[in-house]
Amino acid sequence: MKKIQNIQALRGIAVFMVILYHFVTIEEKYGNDNIISPSFFSLGIYGVDLFFIISGFIMVWVTQTSFQNINKIKRFLYHRATRIYPTYWFFTTIILIVFLIKPSMINNAHGNKADIIESFLLIPYKNALLLNVAWTLVYEMFFYFIFTIILFFKKEFLLYIAPSIVLGLVLLNIVVPNYTVDNIYISFVYSPYFIEFFIGVIIGLTFIYQDFKKYKYVMFGFISLLFIISIFNGDMNGYRLDVWNILMISIPLALFFYLMVLAEIKYKIILPTIVQYIGNASYSIYLSHISVLSVLGLIWRKMYLNDFSNILMFVIMIPLTIISGYIFYKIIEKPVLKISHKIEKKYFNWS
C-alpha cells in the first residue's frame, strides 16, 4: 500500500503539539515561577486527538486486502503488537527501575503510585501508568482489538459500522457520560476518544471508496451535523472528556487531516521533509519527551540566572527533546522493528 508522506508529517505536527503542551508543565515545575510560555501552548494537548484520528485512518489504509483473510489478520495483529510493545517496554522498564529505586521521582501528581502490570500490558488502570503518556496507548490497543474483530467481516461492513459506532458513542455519552461511571472498564470502553479513531476510519473509507460518492457526502453531512450540534452544547472551558468538547476539537482536526491527505493524493502537495522526519520518529519522541524535558528541567532550575535564561532554555529544550527522541528512534525503535521483521520471516508463514 502506498505510503502517504503527509501522514508522517502530520504525526510530526501532532508530537510537536504534545511537546509544547508538556513544556508548560515542566516550566511551571522548574522555571522559577516565571512563565514565558504563551497560552496557546495549552492547545498542544489536542495533538493526542490528531494522533487518534491518524490511527483510525491508517488501520483502514493498511488492511484493505485483509478482511476475512485469517492469515492477513494474524499478520495485522503481529505488526500492531511488535510496533507498539517492544519499544514501549524499553522506556517503561527504565521508568520502572527509577520507580523501584526512588518512587518519589515517578507520578508525583498521582501520589507516586503506579499500576505496574497494567503498565506493561497497556490495559485500563486504576491509579497511573509508569510512563504517564502511555494512557493513549491503552486506547490504541483497545481500538486495535475492536478493529481486529471487524476484519472478520466483509470490508463493506465497515461502511456502516464505523458511523454507527460514532453515533452510538455520542448517544451513550449524552445519556450517561463515561466520566460519571465509577467502573474503570465500563467507562473506558465507551470513552469519547474512540469517536476520534472511527472518524479517522470514516475518512479512510472516503478515500478507498472514491467512486462511492454518495457515501462521502452522507458522511460529510453526518459529521457536519455533529459538529454544529457540538458548537451549541460544548464548552471549551469545561470537562475535557465531555462528548461535545471532543467533537468540537476532533472534527476540525479531522477536516485538517482530510485536506492534507487530499492535497498529496490529488494535488501532489507534500509537507516539508523535516516534519516528515519528525513524524517518522514520533513514537520514540512521544514516549521519551517527558523524561527528556524533566531532565532538562532539572538543569534549567540549577542554571537559572534571570528571565533571559527561561527564554534560552525554551529555545534549547524543544529541539533537544526532538533530537533525543530521534536518536532513540534510530538506536532503539528501528533495530527492534528490524528484529521483529526477521522473526516474522523466520518463524511465521502468513501465506
Protein Blocks (a to p, Z undefined) as FASTA:
>chain_A
ZZdfklmmmmmmmmmmmmmmmmmmmmmmmnoopafbdfklmmmmmmmmmmmmmmmmmmmm
mmmmmgoplklmmmmmmmmmmmmmmmmmmmmmmmmmmmmmmmmlgoklnoopacfklmmn
opadfkbcfblmlmmmmmmmmmmmmmmmmmmpcfklmmmmmmmmmmmmmmmmmmmgfklp
mblklmmmmgfklmmmmmmmmmmmmmmmmmlmmlmmmmmmmmmmmmmmmmmmgcfklcfk
lmklmmmmmmmmmmmmmmmmmmmmmnopacdfklmmmmmmmmmmmmmmmmmmmmmmmmmm
mmpmblmlmmmmmmmmmmmmmmmmmmmmmmmmmmmmmmmmmmmmmmpcfZZ
